Amino acid sequence: MSKSVVFIHGAFTSPSCWEEWVPLYEGRGVRCVAPAWPHNDGDVATLRSKPDPELAGVGVTEIVERYAAAIGELDEAPWLLGHSFGGLIVQLLLAQGLGKGGVAI
């Protein structure tokens, strides 16, 4: 069984939405990866009030490529866990054979 999880956040948030989940899994010996979308890393309040203008040019393809690259750095196929729009990204990554399995919340 895979001991890696990739957490995928949804729109209007950031990897910080996983800040309580990551330690929970890591405490059980699971390697956790929670990358940000391109141009979408930081404090959620700041991202919402002053989004990076470059974020406007980021589409599904770029988001999937970001996570595919993170998965490519792992030594095994991970479980994928996505919230909201991140659930769609989970499905697209699974369709490419890049995960052991996935959950869309």
Backbone as ProteinMPNN parsed JSONL, in Angstrom:
{"seq_chain_A": "MSKSVVFIHGAFTSPSCWEEWVPLYEGRGVRCVAPAWPHNDGDVATLRSKPDPELAGVGVTEIVERYAAAIGELDEAPWLLGHSFGGLIVQLLLAQGLGKGGVAI", "coords_chain_A": {"N_chain_A": [[0.836, -1.18, 0.0], [0.485, 2.234, -0.774], [2.411, 4.766, 0.779], [2.173, 7.449, 0.544], [0.612, 10.618, 0.146], [-0.977, 12.961, -1.881], [-2.157, 16.11, -1.469], [-4.706, 18.109, -2.742], [-5.738, 21.27, -3.237], [-8.738, 23.294, -3.524], [-10.397, 25.831, -5.547], [-10.045, 29.312, -4.713], [-8.668, 29.013, -2.361], [-5.773, 27.707, -0.635], [-2.776, 25.647, -0.198], [-2.804, 25.785, 2.539], [-5.232, 24.988, 3.518], [-4.989, 22.394, 4.163], [-3.605, 22.243, 6.517], [-4.223, 21.045, 8.971], [-4.653, 18.435, 8.303], [-2.304, 17.36, 7.13], [-0.299, 17.043, 9.276], [-1.663, 15.087, 10.73], [-1.688, 12.825, 9.042], [1.083, 12.567, 8.58], [1.918, 11.942, 11.127], [1.263, 9.344, 11.228], [3.094, 8.124, 9.708], [2.936, 8.663, 6.986], [3.969, 9.993, 3.908], [3.505, 13.287, 2.977], [2.395, 15.55, 0.526], [1.657, 18.753, -0.511], [1.217, 20.709, -2.786], [0.969, 24.071, -4.115], [-1.26, 25.628, -6.457], [-0.07, 26.995, -9.579], [1.063, 30.31, -9.093], [-0.508, 30.706, -6.829], [0.037, 30.616, -4.036], [0.206, 31.043, -0.565], [-1.094, 33.11, 2.096], [-4.545, 32.753, 2.547], [-6.428, 34.856, 2.863], [-4.992, 37.046, 1.877], [-4.494, 36.155, -0.736], [-7.078, 36.163, -1.725], [-7.806, 38.869, -1.502], [-5.807, 40.225, -2.88], [-5.082, 38.868, -5.486], [-2.54, 37.168, -7.378], [-1.837, 38.561, -10.472], [-1.019, 36.883, -12.508], [-2.306, 34.523, -12.042], [-4.692, 34.581, -13.395], [-4.15, 33.573, -15.89], [-3.884, 30.875, -15.544], [-4.897, 27.641, -16.147], [-6.824, 24.564, -16.161], [-5.085, 22.691, -17.32], [-2.494, 23.632, -16.639], [-2.618, 23.43, -13.874], [-2.985, 20.661, -13.477], [-0.574, 19.786, -14.609], [1.247, 20.856, -12.726], [0.704, 19.291, -10.439], [1.197, 16.748, -11.484], [3.932, 16.917, -11.91], [4.824, 17.111, -9.247], [4.023, 14.614, -8.308], [5.631, 13.037, -9.882], [8.064, 13.287, -8.602], [7.95, 11.598, -6.494], [8.609, 8.349, -5.049], [6.782, 6.389, -5.46], [3.453, 5.591, -6.595], [1.074, 7.843, -5.428], [-1.684, 8.21, -3.064], [-4.416, 10.264, -3.879], [-5.9, 13.213, -2.774], [-8.455, 15.399, -2.986], [-9.984, 18.594, -2.62], [-13.067, 20.099, -3.34], [-12.79, 21.908, -6.282], [-10.348, 20.755, -6.527], [-10.973, 18.081, -6.471], [-11.722, 17.505, -9.086], [-9.228, 17.733, -10.289], [-7.976, 15.571, -9.097], [-9.392, 13.473, -10.36], [-8.591, 13.851, -13.034], [-5.839, 13.405, -12.855], [-5.836, 10.731, -12.025], [-6.936, 9.585, -14.306], [-4.774, 9.763, -15.948], [-3.211, 7.842, -14.928], [-1.703, 8.44, -12.667], [-1.978, 8.071, -9.949], [-2.467, 6.025, -7.026], [-4.98, 5.728, -6.094], [-7.945, 7.687, -5.427], [-9.601, 10.378, -3.671], [-12.304, 12.527, -3.705], [-13.37, 15.341, -2.162]], "CA_chain_A": [[0.0, 0.0, 0.0], [1.243, 3.475, -0.867], [2.562, 5.549, 2.001], [2.256, 8.849, 0.129], [-0.641, 11.281, -0.187], [-0.88, 14.298, -2.452], [-3.339, 16.89, -1.156], [-4.967, 19.057, -3.825], [-6.724, 22.246, -2.779], [-9.695, 23.803, -4.499], [-10.314, 27.244, -5.911], [-10.237, 30.316, -3.668], [-7.96, 28.615, -1.155], [-4.363, 27.383, -0.872], [-2.414, 24.446, 0.552], [-3.038, 25.96, 3.979], [-6.471, 24.297, 3.914], [-4.609, 21.045, 4.61], [-2.662, 22.359, 7.628], [-4.552, 20.109, 10.052], [-4.639, 17.078, 7.755], [-0.938, 16.896, 6.879], [0.322, 16.468, 10.476], [-2.392, 13.878, 11.109], [-1.174, 11.727, 8.214], [2.521, 12.409, 8.829], [2.034, 11.28, 12.417], [1.046, 7.914, 10.994], [4.153, 7.653, 8.825], [2.605, 8.887, 5.578], [4.617, 11.155, 3.281], [2.469, 14.196, 2.496], [2.787, 16.605, -0.388], [0.512, 19.646, -0.715], [1.675, 21.856, -3.584], [0.023, 25.117, -4.51], [-1.429, 25.874, -7.888], [0.826, 28.066, -10.031], [0.68, 31.687, -8.728], [-1.588, 30.67, -5.843], [0.559, 30.145, -2.763], [0.273, 32.065, 0.461], [-2.224, 33.295, 2.997], [-5.794, 32.77, 1.782], [-7.02, 36.203, 2.887], [-4.214, 37.874, 0.95], [-4.755, 35.668, -2.084], [-8.42, 36.592, -2.128], [-7.887, 40.326, -1.613], [-4.834, 40.699, -3.863], [-4.575, 37.708, -6.22], [-1.464, 37.359, -8.345], [-2.441, 38.736, -11.795], [-0.654, 35.749, -13.355], [-3.256, 33.439, -11.785], [-5.745, 34.667, -14.407], [-3.752, 32.785, -17.054], [-3.702, 29.478, -15.157], [-6.063, 26.804, -16.417], [-6.8, 23.19, -15.671], [-3.882, 22.027, -17.821], [-1.344, 24.046, -15.838], [-2.785, 22.884, -12.521], [-2.701, 19.223, -13.561], [0.873, 19.65, -14.831], [1.928, 21.138, -11.459], [0.578, 18.117, -9.574], [1.89, 15.63, -12.134], [5.364, 17.094, -11.623], [5.042, 16.761, -7.833], [3.877, 13.158, -8.222], [6.813, 12.479, -10.528], [9.189, 13.325, -7.673], [7.754, 10.569, -5.477], [9.132, 7.04, -5.427], [5.657, 5.47, -5.643], [2.192, 6.255, -6.911], [0.441, 8.245, -4.171], [-3.124, 8.423, -2.978], [-4.713, 11.661, -4.187], [-7.024, 13.704, -1.99], [-8.76, 16.729, -3.478], [-11.142, 19.306, -2.093], [-13.814, 20.939, -4.261], [-12.214, 21.849, -7.631], [-9.238, 19.804, -6.43], [-11.517, 16.763, -6.796], [-11.607, 17.352, -10.539], [-7.813, 17.506, -10.573], [-7.754, 14.172, -8.715], [-9.925, 12.618, -11.42], [-7.757, 13.987, -14.231], [-4.565, 12.73, -12.579], [-6.103, 9.289, -12.041], [-7.137, 9.208, -15.708], [-3.429, 9.661, -16.527], [-2.505, 6.76, -14.246], [-0.705, 9.033, -11.785], [-2.261, 7.855, -8.538], [-2.873, 4.698, -6.575], [-6.427, 5.893, -5.941], [-8.219, 9.065, -5.082], [-10.806, 10.785, -2.966], [-12.715, 13.903, -3.981], [-14.234, 15.818, -1.083]], "C_chain_A": [[0.882, 1.246, 0.0], [1.277, 4.191, 0.473], [2.753, 7.023, 1.658], [0.858, 9.353, -0.212], [-0.315, 12.636, -0.783], [-2.217, 14.982, -2.187], [-3.501, 17.983, -2.205], [-6.077, 20.005, -3.387], [-7.632, 22.686, -3.91], [-9.453, 25.261, -4.823], [-10.566, 28.111, -4.683], [-9.65, 29.901, -2.32], [-6.513, 28.307, -1.531], [-4.031, 26.101, -0.127], [-2.632, 24.57, 2.058], [-4.325, 25.278, 4.441], [-6.183, 22.883, 4.427], [-3.763, 21.075, 5.876], [-2.997, 21.458, 8.82], [-4.482, 18.653, 9.587], [-3.222, 16.529, 7.623], [-0.286, 16.333, 8.143], [-0.361, 15.174, 10.936], [-1.856, 12.662, 10.351], [0.309, 11.487, 8.469], [2.773, 11.694, 10.155], [1.817, 9.778, 12.335], [2.032, 7.355, 9.972], [3.897, 7.822, 7.342], [3.343, 10.119, 5.069], [3.521, 12.009, 2.652], [3.067, 15.284, 1.619], [1.532, 17.439, -0.647], [0.953, 20.883, -1.5], [0.553, 22.867, -3.836], [-0.15, 25.111, -6.02], [-0.39, 26.922, -8.305], [0.244, 29.443, -9.662], [-0.419, 31.738, -7.669], [-1.107, 30.119, -4.505], [0.606, 31.304, -1.783], [-0.961, 32.062, 1.333], [-3.513, 33.478, 2.186], [-6.413, 34.16, 1.747], [-6.304, 37.132, 1.912], [-4.466, 37.454, -0.493], [-6.115, 36.129, -2.603], [-8.505, 38.106, -2.333], [-6.954, 40.895, -2.675], [-4.272, 39.501, -4.636], [-3.455, 38.092, -7.184], [-2.109, 37.493, -9.722], [-2.144, 37.567, -12.743], [-1.608, 34.569, -13.175], [-4.366, 33.416, -12.831], [-5.419, 33.82, -15.64], [-3.577, 31.304, -16.771], [-5.001, 28.721, -15.396], [-5.879, 25.406, -15.869], [-5.518, 22.478, -16.101], [-2.67, 22.358, -16.963], [-1.417, 23.483, -14.412], [-2.458, 21.398, -12.506], [-1.205, 18.994, -13.762], [1.661, 19.89, -13.55], [1.885, 19.905, -10.555], [1.25, 16.893, -10.176], [3.384, 15.706, -11.878], [5.682, 16.716, -10.182], [4.961, 15.249, -7.637], [5.103, 12.477, -8.811], [8.04, 12.459, -9.639], [9.087, 12.267, -6.577], [8.282, 9.225, -5.974], [8.041, 5.984, -5.601], [4.42, 6.272, -6.026], [1.481, 6.593, -5.599], [-1.084, 8.096, -4.225], [-3.332, 9.906, -3.215], [-5.964, 12.074, -3.429], [-7.294, 15.141, -2.396], [-10.03, 17.302, -2.898], [-11.754, 20.19, -3.169], [-13.241, 20.804, -5.683], [-11.006, 20.915, -7.672], [-9.687, 18.378, -6.712], [-11.484, 16.485, -8.286], [-10.166, 17.046, -10.921], [-7.445, 16.07, -10.212], [-8.213, 13.246, -9.849], [-9.065, 12.668, -12.677], [-6.408, 13.301, -14.049], [-4.747, 11.214, -12.586], [-6.291, 8.784, -13.47], [-5.802, 9.065, -16.44], [-2.608, 8.557, -15.863], [-1.495, 7.241, -13.225], [-0.988, 8.852, -10.3], [-2.659, 6.426, -8.261], [-4.394, 4.628, -6.474], [-6.678, 7.312, -5.528], [-9.537, 9.253, -4.359], [-11.073, 12.248, -3.334], [-13.712, 14.311, -2.906], [-15.016, 17.026, -1.578]], "O_chain_A": [[1.899, 1.299, 0.692], [0.288, 4.215, 1.204], [3.414, 7.757, 2.392], [0.036, 8.63, -0.774], [0.519, 13.373, -0.257], [-3.269, 14.508, -2.615], [-2.548, 18.697, -2.52], [-7.218, 19.588, -3.191], [-7.34, 22.48, -5.088], [-8.446, 25.848, -4.429], [-11.224, 27.685, -3.734], [-10.081, 30.379, -1.271], [-6.083, 28.622, -2.641], [-4.906, 25.518, 0.514], [-2.641, 23.566, 2.77], [-4.49, 25.018, 5.633], [-7.04, 22.256, 5.05], [-3.244, 20.036, 6.282], [-2.104, 21.144, 9.607], [-4.273, 17.748, 10.395], [-2.965, 15.374, 7.961], [0.244, 15.223, 8.091], [0.293, 14.276, 11.468], [-1.603, 11.61, 10.939], [0.747, 10.34, 8.564], [3.731, 10.93, 10.283], [2.149, 9.038, 13.261], [1.839, 6.263, 9.437], [4.566, 7.194, 6.521], [3.343, 11.163, 5.72], [2.704, 11.506, 1.881], [4.109, 15.859, 1.935], [0.474, 16.896, -0.965], [1.05, 21.975, -0.941], [-0.633, 22.546, -3.774], [0.717, 24.643, -6.758], [0.113, 27.66, -7.458], [-0.936, 29.701, -9.897], [-1.18, 32.704, -7.615], [-1.758, 29.261, -3.91], [1.0, 32.415, -2.138], [-1.764, 31.13, 1.307], [-3.552, 34.273, 1.247], [-6.878, 34.597, 0.694], [-6.943, 37.911, 1.205], [-4.632, 38.301, -1.37], [-6.267, 36.445, -3.783], [-9.199, 38.572, -3.237], [-7.256, 41.912, -3.298], [-3.104, 39.153, -4.46], [-3.433, 39.196, -7.73], [-2.871, 36.609, -10.113], [-2.915, 37.295, -13.664], [-1.709, 33.711, -14.052], [-4.921, 32.357, -13.124], [-6.327, 33.397, -16.355], [-3.166, 30.549, -17.653], [-6.063, 29.11, -14.91], [-4.893, 25.111, -15.195], [-4.931, 21.736, -15.313], [-1.904, 21.467, -16.598], [-0.4, 23.111, -13.827], [-1.739, 20.926, -11.625], [-0.631, 18.097, -13.145], [2.65, 19.199, -13.304], [2.899, 19.518, -9.974], [1.818, 16.081, -9.445], [4.034, 14.685, -11.655], [6.697, 16.07, -9.921], [5.746, 14.675, -6.883], [5.56, 11.456, -8.296], [8.969, 11.693, -9.892], [10.034, 12.065, -5.817], [8.386, 8.999, -7.179], [8.339, 4.817, -5.859], [4.355, 7.481, -5.804], [1.305, 5.719, -4.751], [-1.675, 7.885, -5.284], [-2.511, 10.722, -2.797], [-6.969, 11.364, -3.444], [-6.455, 16.015, -2.176], [-11.022, 16.598, -2.706], [-11.044, 20.944, -3.835], [-13.21, 19.702, -6.229], [-10.681, 20.353, -8.718], [-8.885, 17.55, -7.142], [-11.243, 15.352, -8.703], [-9.911, 16.198, -11.777], [-6.688, 15.422, -10.935], [-7.483, 12.336, -10.241], [-8.835, 11.641, -13.314], [-5.891, 12.685, -14.982], [-3.894, 10.492, -13.103], [-5.855, 7.683, -13.805], [-5.705, 8.338, -17.428], [-1.44, 8.362, -16.2], [-0.527, 6.537, -12.937], [-0.29, 9.436, -9.471], [-3.127, 5.709, -9.145], [-5.004, 3.592, -6.74], [-5.737, 8.072, -5.3], [-10.444, 8.423, -4.423], [-10.176, 13.089, -3.278], [-14.769, 13.697, -2.762], [-15.811, 17.595, -0.83]]}, "name": "protein", "num_of_chains": 1, "seq": "MSKSVVFIHGAFTSPSCWEEWVPLYEGRGVRCVAPAWPHNDGDVATLRSKPDPELAGVGVTEIVERYAAAIGELDEAPWLLGHSFGGLIVQLLLAQGLGKGGVAI"}
